Amino acid sequence: MYAPLPLDPTAPPVTINLFSDTQTRPSRAMREAMLDAEVGDEQLGLDPTVNALCARVAALLGKEAAMFLPSGAMCNSVAILTHCRPGDEIIAHESAHIIEAEGGAPWALAGARVHGLHGARGFFTPDDLRASLRAPSRYSAPQTLLEVEQTSNLGGGAIWPLDVLNQLAGIAHEAGMATHMDGARLMNAVVASGIAAADYAAPFDTVWIDFTKGLGAPLGAVLAGSAEVIDRAWRWKQRLGGALRQAGICAAACLYALDHNIDRLAQDHANARRLAAGLAGIAGLQVETPETNLVYADVAASGRSPNDWAASLRAQGIMVSVMGRTRLRLCTHLDVTAGMIETTIAAFAAIN
Ligand SMILES: *Cc1c(COP(=O)(O)O)cnc(C)c1O
């Protein structure tokens, strides 16, 4: 589903980067915050800036404890390794990032397979989950973890309703499973819905937020849970080489992001809606109305492939991503202005 970044050395410079919200560059003010960070040995628990960040995120997510990790993918792997044993089964949506875009990490690192449930917009229902559960027996893989993505990336940035999350986690817990939320874009869901991060996180044993997507930091993600689960997770952080040294330099960027880059996600959502509305008026494009910052356009009816569209846009300095055989994804973020959205809509119209 996720296509690699098209690297064409002859292409003009990228002036409008809608490829991903990972493409944000740390601002000067964020870099200045990094410059002044107090630091120590993170691995020994002695980096005051990392400790401050973990305390902030634990409070934000309503959990007892948190740990700093270099990336969201490592948060998923650490959590899966903490919850699962080799041979276990994880239940997630079939489009989940842990299935599509983490190099097969659950299988390769944890020896756990991920069973993907179907459903539009990256969602499945409590009935789907119930139907996927088996009575434990010596013949079948133990089903030990439920994983959901808030927002659903390949589901178009769609926001899981809180009551559905509560029902899903209730069913999983009743079946003796643990629950994990991939919150790469949880803060987008929070800003768009007005529902607190801690409310979305409450029914999940582990949850993380990413600082390298819309929050604009160069690296870093924070995984939160009970003190007991984070304590167990530390062994996996150590084993994977995710225990760090003077990581406060990076945590300072994340603290800056918490203070300055959350409320402004609303602008990204407004830009995404304007972009979708503009593209919807172009013949051959089928555009889903975005709930957050991801805009998916299906180009099947245009008679041109998504790669063809992406290449034509790239020739004009506009970078988008190709998702699967018929879709383009355009992602708004803090380095994308309202003016760039208008330029992009005009570029699409000109190609068509
Ligand atoms: C980006 C992303 C990840 C991985 O986060 P990184 O910080 O890039 O490792 C995981 N899940 C989802 C849904 C993502 O979009």
The ligand as an SDF file (V2000), in Angstrom:
LIG
                    3D

 15 15  0  0  0  0  0  0  0  0999 V2000
    3.9790    7.0790   10.8320 C   0  0  0  0  0  0  0  0  0  0  0  0
    3.1640    6.0310   11.4750 C   0  0  0  0  0  0  0  0  0  0  0  0
    3.7520    5.0930   12.3230 C   0  0  0  0  0  0  0  0  0  0  0  0
    5.2390    5.0140   12.5530 C   0  0  0  0  0  0  0  0  0  0  0  0
    5.7370    6.1750   13.1510 O   0  0  0  0  0  0  0  0  0  0  0  0
    7.2660    6.5910   12.8920 P   0  0  0  0  0  0  0  0  0  0  0  0
    7.4950    7.6520   13.9100 O   0  0  0  0  0  0  0  0  0  0  0  0
    7.3370    7.0690   11.4780 O   0  0  0  0  0  0  0  0  0  0  0  0
    8.1080    5.3760   13.1230 O   0  0  0  0  0  0  0  0  0  0  0  0
    2.9310    4.1730   12.9220 C   0  0  0  0  0  0  0  0  0  0  0  0
    1.6060    4.1630   12.7100 N   0  0  0  0  0  0  0  0  0  0  0  0
    0.9990    5.0490   11.9110 C   0  0  0  0  0  0  0  0  0  0  0  0
   -0.4840    5.0050   11.7380 C   0  0  0  0  0  0  0  0  0  0  0  0
    1.7580    6.0030   11.2460 C   0  0  0  0  0  0  0  0  0  0  0  0
    1.1440    6.8620   10.4210 O   0  0  0  0  0  0  0  0  0  0  0  0
  1  2  1  0
  2  3  1  0
  2 14  2  0
  3  4  1  0
  3 10  2  0
  4  5  1  0
  5  6  1  0
  6  7  2  0
  6  8  1  0
  6  9  1  0
 10 11  1  0
 11 12  2  0
 12 13  1  0
 12 14  1  0
 14 15  1  0
M  END
$$$$
